[in-house]
Amino acid sequence: MNDNKTIKYTALAGSFGSALFVIVFMVEGWLRPGYSTLSTYVSALSLGPRGWVQISNFIVSGILMLVFSRGVANAFKKEKRSQAGPVLLGIVSAGMFLSGPFVMDPMGTLPAQASLHGLVHGITGSIVFLLMPVSCLVCYRRLRIEPGWHAFSKWTLIVGILLTVTLIIFTCATKIPALHMIDSHWFGLLQRLVLVPFMFWVFTFAVVMYNRHC
């Protein structure tokens, strides 16, 4: 299989994985009795009798996006510095995968009462969210000098800046309660303001990459 076909298939994996992840947690959140999209984290869908749906969503989407990160590495393999972006995307994808089997503890669980799987989920989740804007900004550095990618690089920069701002707000609101910035009833929405734009960026990245290798 030649490089173009390989990159096309990995791009399809990226577009499908990112779209699948968002669609599944949106539909599952809507169908789950008593679940609030505004106040409750996406990972909370992994709890309860129907938790297997979101657990599977983490695992399948994580694998597909990991495949996509390898495709990005192949598409931009001219220089060593161009591999930093794909590596970060790979770490984000691996973190998503691990978030499946290592489910979160219920929201409001005290640190002293946290389970091992809850601690692992919290660590991997923090890494994933931190690297979302970083991966966009690192990819921007490469895309802006890549022929034919100038327009998409601008979109990448915009998303990177947006994610940086929303991540700071989300982190301050949820990790520094003494600031009392935002009521906890909005924590779920704040998380999605980081997560959804990033997934949409991955989706558009994959679509553009697919079209360029047709």
C-alpha positions as CSV (number, residue, x, y, z in Angstrom):
1,M,0.0,0.0,0.0
2,N,1.5,3.4,-1.0
3,D,1.8,6.4,1.2
4,N,-1.1,8.2,-0.3
5,K,-3.5,5.4,0.4
6,T,-2.2,4.9,3.9
7,I,-2.6,8.5,4.7
8,K,-6.1,8.5,3.3
9,Y,-7.2,5.6,5.5
10,T,-5.7,7.2,8.6
11,A,-7.4,10.5,7.7
12,L,-10.7,8.6,7.6
13,A,-9.9,7.1,11.0
14,G,-9.4,10.6,12.4
15,S,-12.5,12.1,10.9
16,F,-14.7,9.1,12.0
17,G,-13.1,8.9,15.5
18,S,-13.5,12.5,16.4
19,A,-17.0,12.7,15.1
20,L,-18.0,9.5,16.7
21,F,-16.7,10.6,20.1
22,V,-18.8,13.8,20.2
23,I,-21.9,12.2,18.7
24,V,-22.0,9.3,21.1
25,F,-21.5,11.4,24.3
26,M,-24.1,14.0,23.1
27,V,-26.7,11.3,22.3
28,E,-25.9,9.3,25.4
29,G,-26.1,12.4,27.6
30,W,-29.5,13.2,26.1
31,L,-30.8,9.7,26.6
32,R,-29.4,9.2,30.1
33,P,-32.1,9.8,32.8
34,G,-31.1,12.6,35.2
35,Y,-27.9,13.5,33.3
36,S,-27.2,17.2,32.9
37,T,-25.0,18.3,30.0
38,L,-24.5,21.7,31.7
39,S,-23.2,20.5,35.0
40,T,-21.8,17.0,34.5
41,Y,-18.6,15.9,32.9
42,V,-18.5,13.7,29.8
43,S,-16.6,11.0,31.7
44,A,-19.5,10.7,34.2
45,L,-21.3,8.8,31.4
46,S,-19.0,5.9,32.1
47,L,-20.7,5.4,35.5
48,G,-23.8,3.3,36.1
49,P,-25.4,0.4,34.2
50,R,-25.1,2.1,30.8
51,G,-21.5,3.1,31.5
52,W,-20.2,0.6,28.9
53,V,-21.4,2.9,26.1
54,Q,-19.1,5.8,27.0
55,I,-16.3,3.4,28.0
56,S,-16.4,1.9,24.6
57,N,-16.6,5.3,23.1
58,F,-13.3,6.3,24.8
59,I,-11.6,3.1,23.6
60,V,-12.8,3.1,20.0
61,S,-12.4,6.8,19.4
62,G,-9.0,6.8,21.1
63,I,-7.7,4.0,18.8
64,L,-9.0,5.7,15.7
65,M,-7.4,9.0,16.6
66,L,-4.2,7.2,17.5
67,V,-4.2,5.8,14.0
68,F,-4.8,9.3,12.6
69,S,-1.8,10.7,14.6
70,R,0.4,8.1,12.8
71,G,-1.1,9.3,9.5
72,V,-0.2,12.9,10.3
73,A,3.4,11.8,11.1
74,N,3.6,10.1,7.7
75,A,2.1,13.1,5.9
76,F,4.6,15.6,7.5
77,K,7.8,13.4,7.8
78,K,10.2,15.8,6.0
79,E,11.8,17.1,9.2
80,K,12.2,16.0,12.8
81,R,10.5,19.1,14.2
82,S,7.4,18.3,12.2
83,Q,6.9,15.2,14.3
84,A,6.2,17.1,17.5
85,G,2.5,17.7,16.6
86,P,1.8,14.1,15.7
87,V,3.4,12.9,18.9
88,L,1.2,15.2,21.0
89,L,-1.9,14.1,19.1
90,G,-0.8,10.5,19.8
91,I,-0.5,11.2,23.5
92,V,-4.0,12.9,23.5
93,S,-5.4,9.8,21.7
94,A,-3.7,7.4,24.2
95,G,-5.1,9.4,27.1
96,M,-8.6,9.1,25.6
97,F,-8.1,5.4,25.3
98,L,-7.0,5.0,28.9
99,S,-10.0,7.1,30.1
100,G,-12.2,4.2,29.0
101,P,-11.1,1.3,31.3
102,F,-10.0,3.7,34.1
103,V,-13.4,5.3,34.8
104,M,-13.7,8.5,36.9
105,D,-15.0,8.6,40.4
106,P,-18.4,10.3,40.9
107,M,-18.2,14.1,40.7
108,G,-17.6,15.5,44.2
109,T,-15.5,12.6,45.5
110,L,-13.0,13.9,48.0
111,P,-9.3,13.3,47.0
112,A,-8.7,11.2,50.1
113,Q,-11.6,8.9,49.0
114,A,-10.5,8.6,45.3
115,S,-10.1,5.1,43.9
116,L,-7.0,4.0,41.9
117,H,-8.9,4.0,38.6
118,G,-10.3,7.4,39.5
119,L,-6.8,8.8,40.1
120,V,-5.5,7.4,36.8
121,H,-8.5,8.9,35.0
122,G,-7.9,12.3,36.6
123,I,-4.2,12.3,35.7
124,T,-4.7,11.1,32.1
125,G,-7.6,13.5,31.7
126,S,-5.5,16.5,32.9
127,I,-2.8,15.6,30.4
128,V,-5.3,15.2,27.6
129,F,-6.9,18.6,28.2
130,L,-3.5,20.4,28.7
131,L,-2.2,19.0,25.4
132,M,-5.3,19.9,23.3
133,P,-4.3,23.6,22.8
134,V,-0.6,22.8,22.8
135,S,-1.0,20.2,20.0
136,C,-2.9,22.8,17.9
137,L,-0.3,25.5,18.4
138,V,2.6,23.1,17.7
139,C,0.9,21.8,14.5
140,Y,0.3,25.5,13.5
141,R,4.1,26.1,13.5
142,R,4.5,23.3,10.9
143,L,1.4,23.9,8.9
144,R,2.1,27.6,8.3
145,I,5.2,26.8,6.3
146,E,3.8,23.8,4.5
147,P,2.7,24.4,0.9
148,G,-1.0,24.3,0.5
149,W,-1.7,24.3,4.2
150,H,-1.6,28.1,4.8
151,A,-5.4,28.6,5.1
152,F,-5.8,25.7,7.4
153,S,-2.9,26.9,9.6
154,K,-4.9,30.1,10.3
155,W,-7.8,28.0,11.4
156,T,-5.5,25.9,13.6
157,L,-4.1,29.0,15.2
158,I,-7.6,30.3,16.0
159,V,-8.6,27.0,17.6
160,G,-5.4,26.9,19.5
161,I,-5.9,30.3,21.0
162,L,-9.6,29.6,21.7
163,L,-8.7,26.4,23.5
164,T,-6.1,28.1,25.5
165,V,-8.6,30.6,26.8
166,T,-11.4,28.1,27.5
167,L,-8.9,25.7,29.2
168,I,-7.7,28.5,31.5
169,I,-11.3,29.3,32.5
170,F,-12.2,25.7,32.9
171,T,-9.2,25.0,35.0
172,C,-9.6,28.0,37.3
173,A,-13.3,27.3,37.8
174,T,-12.9,23.6,38.6
175,K,-9.4,23.4,40.2
176,I,-9.3,26.6,42.2
177,P,-12.7,26.7,44.0
178,A,-11.6,29.6,46.3
179,L,-11.9,31.9,43.3
180,H,-15.6,31.2,43.0
181,M,-15.4,32.2,39.3
182,I,-18.3,30.1,38.0
183,D,-21.0,28.0,39.7
184,S,-20.4,24.3,39.5
185,H,-23.7,23.9,37.6
186,W,-21.8,25.0,34.5
187,F,-18.8,22.7,34.8
188,G,-20.1,20.3,32.2
189,L,-20.5,23.1,29.7
190,L,-17.1,24.5,30.4
191,Q,-15.5,21.1,29.8
192,R,-17.3,20.8,26.5
193,L,-16.1,24.3,25.4
194,V,-12.6,22.8,25.4
195,L,-13.4,19.3,24.2
196,V,-15.8,19.9,21.3
197,P,-13.8,22.6,19.4
198,F,-10.7,20.4,19.7
199,M,-12.6,17.4,18.2
200,F,-14.0,19.6,15.5
201,W,-10.4,20.7,14.7
202,V,-9.3,17.1,14.5
203,F,-12.2,16.3,12.2
204,T,-11.5,19.2,9.8
205,F,-7.7,18.4,9.9
206,A,-8.5,14.8,8.9
207,V,-10.9,15.9,6.1
208,V,-8.4,18.3,4.6
209,M,-5.6,15.7,4.8
210,Y,-7.9,13.1,3.1
211,N,-8.8,15.5,0.3
212,R,-5.1,16.4,-0.3
213,H,-4.2,12.8,-0.8
214,C,-7.0,11.7,-3.1
